[in-house]
């Protein structure tokens, strides 16, 4: 079983209330291969919600060297860190070793994410934590 960003299987959990439905990934879900999550919803954020951005790559935020900020300036770092840690526990409990995550998402971005409201090189906060713990992460664009 692999972890998957819930928006990729059609769950309307994006900040704008929409999904990022991916037919190929949905087929994998229907075959029982995927466990869907949304770090932002798990962090208690509503749908729809303000967009968020990182002030540094996810790996730096985990070290306390950056923040997760909403468009209006609210610091959501603590919420997103707790959410990422909860999802990591799920992975450990279920023996999940791989994840398919939404490219460029501040929480799930794999290789590229929004840093200071611009797409930059780096991982989202969840992706950084998963990688740090040996979980192989792919974007939907790599599937």
N, C-alpha and C positions, 0 to 999 in steps of 0.2 A: 504494500500500500504506500502511496505517495501523498504528501500534503499538497493542497492546491488552493490558490486564491479563489474564494467563493464567487467573485465577480466573473471569473472565466467560465463558470458552468451556468451562468445566467442569473445568479442571485443579484437582485438589484440593491447592492450595498455600497456602490460608489458614492463619493461625496455629492454628486449631482442626482442621486436617486436612480441611476441607470446601471447597466451591467457592461461587461466586456466579453459577451458571449463568444466562445470559440467552439465551433462544431466538433473539431477533432478531440479537444479536451473533454467536451461533454460526453462524447462516446466512451472515453476512458472512464468517466464517472459512472455512466450507466452500466459499465462492465464491472463495477465494484472496485476499481483500482485506486480511487482517490478519496481523501478525507478533506472536505472543504472547511476553510477558515477565513475570517476577515479580521485582521488585527485591529483595525480602526473601530469596528463594531464591538469587538471584544474589549476594547479600551473604554467602552461606554459612550462613544460618539454617536449622535443620531444620524439617520438617513432621511432626507438629505442633510448635509452639513457644510460648513465652510471648508474650502480647500486648506490643506496643510502643506508646509514645506519644512525641510531640514535646514539647519544653519551649517552643517558639516556632514560628511558621509556617516552612515549608520554606525560604522565601527568606532568612529571618534565620539559619537553620542554615547555609546555604551561605556566609553572611558570617562565620561563626564566632560567632554571637550566640545560640546555642541548641544543644540536643543531642537525640539519639534515644536513648531509654532503655527497657530492658526492664522488665517488671513487678517483677522482683527488683532492679532498680537498675543493671544492667550497661549501660555506655555503648557503644552500637552506632553512634555517629555516623560514625566512620571507615569502617566496613564499608558503611553505607548510602550515604555519599558516593561511595565507589569504585564501588559497584554502579550508582548513577545516572550516573556519568561513563562507565562501560562501556556502558550502554544508550544514552546520547547518541551514543557512537561508532558503535553499530549503526545508529542513525537516520541519521547523516551518511553512513555507508558505503552504506546502502540508499536514500538520498534520501527518507526518511520525513519528512513535513511535518506530520502530524496524529497524534493519539493519543486513544484511548478508554480512560479510566482509571477504576478503582473509586472511586466517591465515598466520602469519609470515611476512606479508608485513610491511615495515617500516611506511607506511601511514595507512594501513587498519588492521594490525595485531590485533587479538583479543585474549589476554592472552599470546601470544608469538610473538616476533618480532625480527628483527635484531638490536642489540645494539653492537656497535663497531665490526661490521661485523660477529658477532656470534649470533645464536639463543638464546635468553634469555627470561625470564619471564617479561612480561610487554605488554602494548598496543601500537599500532602505534599512530601517532599524531591525525589522524581523529577519530579513535576509542576512544581515551582518551577524546576528546572534546565532542563527542556524548554522552558518558557515563556521563560525568560531567553535561550534560544538560538533563539527564533523558531518553535518548534513549537506549533501550535494544539492545545490540550488540551480535551477534552470529558469529562464524566462519562457513565456508562452511562445515567443518567437523562435526558440530553439527546438521546439517539439515538432 
